[in-house]
Each structure stands twice: as structure tokens, then as C-alpha cells.
Amino acid sequence: MIPLFRPAAITDVDAISKITSKADSGLTTVPKTKTDVLEYVSESLDFLTGREGANRLLFVAEAEGEILGISGIIPKLGVDRPFYSFKRSRHARKASQQELSVRYDTLQLTTDFDDYTELASIFLSPNARGKGVGRLLSLGRLGFIHSHRDRFENRLMADIRGWVDEDGVSPFWQHLTSKFIQTNFDEADRLSGGDAVFIVELLPALPILLNLLPDIVEDCAGRPHDLSAGAMGLLISAGFEDTDLCDIFDGGPAIRCRTDRTLITQSVFKATGGGVKESDKKYLHFTGENDEFRAALGPAYPTAEKAGFDACAALGTITPYVALAQDRRDR
């Protein structure tokens, strides 16, 4: 049985918490305790039933009854509290009387991503990595958004985990943010999941000059974690683009895309039948709405509007929506 993508259910809470309890603190939106998972799943189910105020969605990938990983969507940022980022700006100055010049970058606190939809909370079981499950968890969300377009914003973003050294330390946090938020990274991460008013109260309103800090800070601003570079590359190939914004804690890059310009939306078609067993590219197959939404990866033949045999079997239909799940340039 190929992996299936679907909304999380209450019956998944134990299995999810068993996987995510191993997630480290840098994965801010991943629920790590059973209580956190239960709250996330409950809010997700509330969103699916149209309950006002629900603003999180959680999905799982499963195969043969085993939960392989999770991914999430925050339908609208800035609802409960502002979504803070650092905006990087480049400056150049030249002396009028002497042959002297200087170039430097600054970071300034901003809420540019308020009113975006965020792709969040992706985490895989270790034994599921390298098997295409990450692609399903990532792009399955875009299939869900396409199928429920009126429930999401016109712009999407993803906050990618920032780079850490061989000891697991974030130089960005160590040399910059911790100077203003004087606690450890784990505690700041925990606090940021709540009110988070401390962020705007403690971080400076004026631009931070990077040339006054160790070079490693500038190098880390916008640099992804080694384990997150692949996930970032996948979203870039699906239509996202780099920005000049980064995470305020670990300096991780933020990427964005117009909701109607994703690879899924740009390439989707309605299959007229199944049966395809081989193709050069991977395709996302999806069907259903709300808690009945399902998605799977498989081959397809778009010129004949034909879907994959195994994907159709997993979804229980031979006429799913099908979209390219691999950049046309990828091999």
C-alpha cells in the first residue's frame, strides 16, 4: 500500500505524539507533547467543520496503518498575534571628499507576513525519510488548499528552520537574539507559542547593523538547516521564491508564493480514468473535501488525462484531480 495523505483524526493522537516527541526545539510549530498534539488535532477538526476561530490544520501520511509523519497549515497569520520576522536590507555609503565607501546589511523587526497562509509543522518519522513521504506531506497541503481555495489567503509562506553548528547551537540565536531575549533557546521557543508580546517588547525597533556582529551571524541570516534544505528546495521547485526575511530566533529563511501560482494549481487536471503504472514524473493525486480529503503520489499520463493505478486504488476513485508533483526540470 502506498502512503496516503489525509487530515489528522483524534485516533491518531497517540501515534503522532510518539513521533513528534523526538522533535527538537528548533521545530517551533511541531506539537511535541500528547497534550499539544490533542489541541492541534482538535483545532484542525474544528476548522474542517467550519468552526469560527479555528486557525490550524494538521495532516498525516500513513501506510498500512502506520503514521509516517505530519504536516500543517496555518490558514491566516496575524489573527491571534502578529507574525514577526527580521527583514534584511542592504545599504551602501560613499564619502563625498575621500575615496572611502562602505556596504552593510541591517535586520529590522517586521510583520510583513501577516495575512499570509503558512505551510508549517512538517516532521517525518526517521524510518520514513528518503521514501517520498516528505514530498507527499509537503505538496499534499497544496492540493488541499487548491480544493478549498476560498478558505485560504492569496499568498503562502513557509518559515524554514535555520542553520545550527555541529554542536546543535544556532549562531544566529547565540550572537544576536539571545542578547535581547535573555533566556535559553528552548524557553524562548516555548514562549513564542503563546502570547509572544515579549518579542516586540524586547527586540529593538531600530535596525540592527550586522557588520557590528560576528561574521557568522550575517552568514546564518537566511541559511537553512542542513536537514531542512531539501524541504526548502522542494517548495522552491513548487513555485515558492526566496525573500529578504528570516526567522527572529534562528535566522532561518522565509519563502513565499502566490496561492494561485503553485505548481499544483498551475498543472492540475481532472483525470478521466486510471491505470497508469509508469511515468517519467511524479504526480499528486487528490480527491474529497474537508475530513474526507485524501492524496497520494503516483505516475500519470496528463496528455490523456489518465491517473496512476496504485494512487487511484489508494484513493478509491479513478477520476481524482492530478497535478505535477515534481518540477519539470527535475530528473
JOQUI-V797117 format. One record per backbone hydrogen bond with DSSP energy under -1.0 kcal/mol. CO is the residue of the C=O (numbers start at 1). NH is the residue of the N-H. If there is no record, write none. Layout:
BEGIN
CO_NH / CO_NH
END
This chain:
BEGIN
4_62 / 5_295 / 6_60 / 9_12 / 10_13 / 12_16 / 13_17 / 14_18 / 15_19 / 16_20 / 17_21 / 19_22 / 20_23 / 24_27 / 26_28 / 27_30 / 33_37 / 34_38 / 35_39 / 36_40 / 37_41 / 38_42 / 39_43 / 40_44 / 41_45 / 42_46 / 43_47 / 44_48 / 45_49 / 46_51 / 47_50 / 51_54 / 57_73 / 58_8 / 59_71 / 60_6 / 61_68 / 62_4 / 63_66 / 66_63 / 68_125 / 69_61 / 70_123 / 71_59 / 72_120 / 73_57 / 74_118 / 77_115 / 85_110 / 86_246 / 87_108 / 89_106 / 91_104 / 93_102 / 98_100 / 100_95 / 102_93 / 104_91 / 105_210 / 106_89 / 107_208 / 108_87 / 110_85 / 111_114 / 113_116 / 116_77 / 117_157 / 118_74 / 120_72 / 123_70 / 125_128 / 126_129 / 128_131 / 132_136 / 133_137 / 134_138 / 135_139 / 136_140 / 139_143 / 140_144 / 141_145 / 142_146 / 143_147 / 144_148 / 148_151 / 149_152 / 154_259 / 155_117 / 156_257 / 157_119 / 158_255 / 161_225 / 165_168 / 169_165 / 170_174 / 171_175 / 172_176 / 172_177 / 173_178 / 176_179 / 177_180 / 177_181 / 181_183 / 184_188 / 185_189 / 186_190 / 187_191 / 188_192 / 190_193 / 191_194 / 196_199 / 197_201 / 198_202 / 199_203 / 208_107 / 209_212 / 210_213 / 214_217 / 215_219 / 216_220 / 217_221 / 220_223 / 223_163 / 225_228 / 225_229 / 228_232 / 229_233 / 230_234 / 231_235 / 232_236 / 233_237 / 235_240 / 236_239 / 238_263 / 241_256 / 244_88 / 245_254 / 246_86 / 247_251 / 251_222 / 252_247 / 253_160 / 255_158 / 256_241 / 257_156 / 258_261 / 262_266 / 263_267 / 269_322 / 273_307 / 276_309 / 282_325 / 283_298 / 284_323 / 285_296 / 286_321 / 287_294 / 289_292 / 290_293 / 294_287 / 295_5 / 296_285 / 298_283 / 301_304 / 301_306 / 305_272 / 306_301 / 307_276 / 308_312 / 309_313 / 310_314 / 311_315 / 312_316 / 312_317 / 320_271 / 321_286 / 322_269 / 323_284 / 327_330
END
